[in-house]
């Protein structure tokens, strides 16, 4: 059973989000709340596994709800439901501790997958009872085919390393896990399988069908994703490289963040750049390096790492 708190001042939109979850996630128990104040009371008395909240609400807004939860020490992941024109506030909420977001106009298509992705990271919260003394760094290397399920298993393993090191709080761990999921998805779908973001935006069914076909066709089928992970007590570093043709990184990063925020296809790189302290690409555009410091403050608006530098996913 997974208890999901759905917060929205609109009864219609609250029921819509709850119905989508109940219809597609049999294990989900939806707990409704009509505002931020009611949500905080529910969090105080119930074991909630995930919060899905509207961003703009009277009283306590979605951003303020995230901030209140962080201040209270409630390590419950939060997914935002965003409307057009809410880019700046949503970016603040991601930096404040929210785990992801879904544009309201795309709830039917992408809410369930977003919830599954966040829960896949957050539900592995059990920290090891003991850590060996003197541990300095854990290093891993993977060579993956284009099966997104196997990539999810790698993310779960890498997240477990952070819990083993015990230097990272739960919000940081969730953020790293989400960033890794998005980076691996990019490497598989856009890198190795050369699928266009435009196709995903217009027809998600055709996008997934073409992905399935290309996994069995040359030259796509033989391509691999290489992952090199170095996790230390002070910092983690992940290098993810695909064997696709790459893309023009500079041209993509030059696009204004507000042009991409409300697009489903712009979501991945925004999450990556919001959650990691440093994100760099190689010249060819087929390798990304992600870095995160333990208990580090989030960067404030720098073009290379902040949400202002959003690229199309």
N, C-alpha and C positions, 0 to 999 in steps of 0.2 A: 504493500500500500504506500502511495506517495501523496502527501497532503500538500495541495497547491492553493495558496491564498491569492484570490483574484480581486484586485482593488481597482474600482472605477466608479466615478460619481454618476455615470450614465447607466441606468438599469439595463437598457437595451444592449449596450456594448459589453457590460459585465456578463450578461447572460450569454451573449454570442461567444465570448472568449471561453467561458465555462463549458458551453456545449461542445465547442471544438475539442477541448481537452478530454471531456468525458467520452465523446464518441470515438476518439482515436487512441486514448490511453486507458485501457480497462482498469489498470491499477491505480488510476488517479482518483482522489477524493477532493473535490473542489470546495473550498471554503470562501464564500463571498464577503466582501467588505465594501461599503459604499463610499468610504473616504479614508484618508491617512490616519485619522485618529482611531477609527474602528480597527484599522489594520494593526496599529501598535498594540491595542488591547488584545487582539487575537494572538499576536506573536507572544505576548507575555503569558498567555494561559494555555497555548496549544503547541504541540510539536509540529511546526511547519517545515516542510522540506524545500519549498521554493515559493517565492513571491513573484507574481505577475501583476504589474501596476501600470496604470495610466500615468503619463508624465505630467500632464497639466490638469490639476484638480483644485477646487477651492479649499481653503484651509491649508492642510499639509500637502504639498505637492509631491510628485514622485521623487524629485531630487531631494527634498527635505526628508522624505521617508527613508531614502537610502542613508542619508547623513545621520538620522536618528538611530537607525539600526546599527550603523558602525559605532556610534558613540556608546550604545548600550552593549556592544560586544556580541550581538546576534550574528553569527556567521552563517546566515541563510542567503543563498544566491538570489539575486533580483534580476528579473527581465523586464525591461521597459517596453510599453506600447507607445510608440511615438507617432505624432501627426506632423503634417507638413508645417514648416516654420519653427519647429522645436529643436533645431540642430544644436544651437549653442547650449541650451539647458541639458539636452541629452548627453552631449559631450562632457559636461561638468559631472553629470551623474555617473558616467562610466569611470571617470577619474576618481570620483568619490567612493566607488566600490561596487556599482552595478556590474552584473556579469555579462549582459548582452542586451540587445534590443530588437524589436520587430516593428516595422512600419505598420500602422493600423490598417492601411489599405491592403496589406499582404498577410493578414492574420490567417486566413483560410489556407493559404499555400504554405506558409513557413513557420507558423507558431509551433506546431507539434515537433518539427525537426529541431527547432531552436531549444525547446524544453528538453528534448532527449539529449542534445549535445551538452547542455549545462549540467543536467543530472548525471551524465556519464562521468563528469569530472568531480562534481561535488559529493557524490554518494560513496566515494572511496576515501572517507575522512578518517578512518581509524589509523592513528599514529602508532608506530611500533612502541612496545613497552619500554625497550631500552635501546640506546644507541652506543656502538662501540666507541671507546675513548680513542682520541687521536685521529679520527676520520677526517681527511682533508678534502677529498674530491671523489666523486663517482663519475666514471666516464663510460659512455656507451656508443656503439656504432650499429646502424641498421641499414639493410638494403631491402627496400620494399617494392613489391609489384604494385599494380594500380587498383588494388582492392581497398576501398575506403574502410572496410571493417578491420583489416589488419592495421591500418594507420591508427584507428581508434584504440586498439590494443596497445600500440606503442605509446600513445599519449597517456593512457592509464598507468603504464609502467613508469614513464618519466615523472608523472605527478607523484607516484609513490616514492620515488627517490627524494623529492622535496620533503615529504613527510618524515622520511627516515632521517634526513639531516636536521630537522626540527628547528631550522633558522627562519622559516617562512610562515607568515600567518595564513589563515584560511582564505582570506580575500586574495592575497598574492598567489596562492596555489591555484585557485580557481581561474584567476586571470591568465596565468601562465598556461594552464591547460586549454583554455579557450583559444588563446593565441596560437598554440601549437596545432590545434584542430584546424583552424583557419589556414595556417601556412601549409599544412600537409594537404588539405583539400585543394588549395591553389596549385600546389606542385603536381598533383595527380590530374585534376580536371583541366586546368588552364595550361599547365606545362606539358606533361607527357601526352595527354589526350587531345590537346590543342582545341579545347572547346571555348567558344566565344561567350563572353558575359552577356552579349546582346540576346543570344538565343535563350539563355536562362531567364532573362528579364521578360521576354515575350511568351515563351512556352516552356515551362519547367518539365513537362512530360517528354517533349521532344529532346530536350537537353539530356535528361537521364537515359532515354532510349539510345541516343547517339553515343553516350558514354559507355553503355553496356556493349554496343557493337564494336567500338574502337578498342575495347580491352582485348578483343580476340583478333584484331586485324593488324597486319604489319603497316607501318613501322611502329605503331603505338604499343603493341602487345609486349614487345621486348624491352621497353624502356623501364628504368628503375628510378626510385627516389632514394637518395642517400641521406641519412640523418646522422649527424655527429653531435652528441650531447655531452657537455661537461658541467657537472653540478657540484658546486662547492658551498661551504657554509656562508660565504659572503656574496656569491654571485653565481648565476647560471648562464650558460651560453649554448645556443642551439644553431647549428648550421644545416640548412635543408636545401638540397640541390636536386633538380629534376634533369631529365635528358631531352627536354623539348627545345624548341628554337629560341626561347626567351622572348622578351618584349622590351619596348622602349621605356625604361624606368623613369627617366627625366621628364618625358612628355606626359606620362600618366600622373606623376606627382605634381605637375604644374596645374592640374585641374583643381579649382576651388572645392573645399570640403562640402560646401552647401549644395554643390551640383550633384554630389554622390550620396549624401546622407540618407535621403528618403528612397534611394534605389536599393532594391535587394542586392543587386550586383556590386554596390559600393560598400557593403557592410563588413566584409572580411578584413580588408586592410585598415579600416577605421578601428576595428577591435584590436588588431595586432598593434597598431601604433599608439592606441590609448593605453594598452596594458603593459607594454614592454618599455624599459628605460631607453633602449637604443635599438634601432632597426636599420640595417644597411643591406644593400643589394650589390651583386657583382655587375660588371659592365654589360655582360651579355643578357642579364635579366632572368637567369634561370637558377639563381642561388640567393637565398635570403639568410641573414644572420640576426638572431634575436638575443638580446641580453637583458637580464633583470637582476637587480641588486636586492639582497635580503633587507627587508624593512626600510627600503629607500623611499624617499618622497617622490611622488609623481612629478615628471618634468612639467614646467608651466609654459606651454605655448611655443616651444622651440620648433622651428619648421621641420627639423629632421625627425622628431619623435612625437610631437603632439598631434591631436586630432585634426589640426588645421592642415596637415599634410596628407589627407586621405587620398588613397589611390583606388581605382576601380578594382574590385575583386574578380 
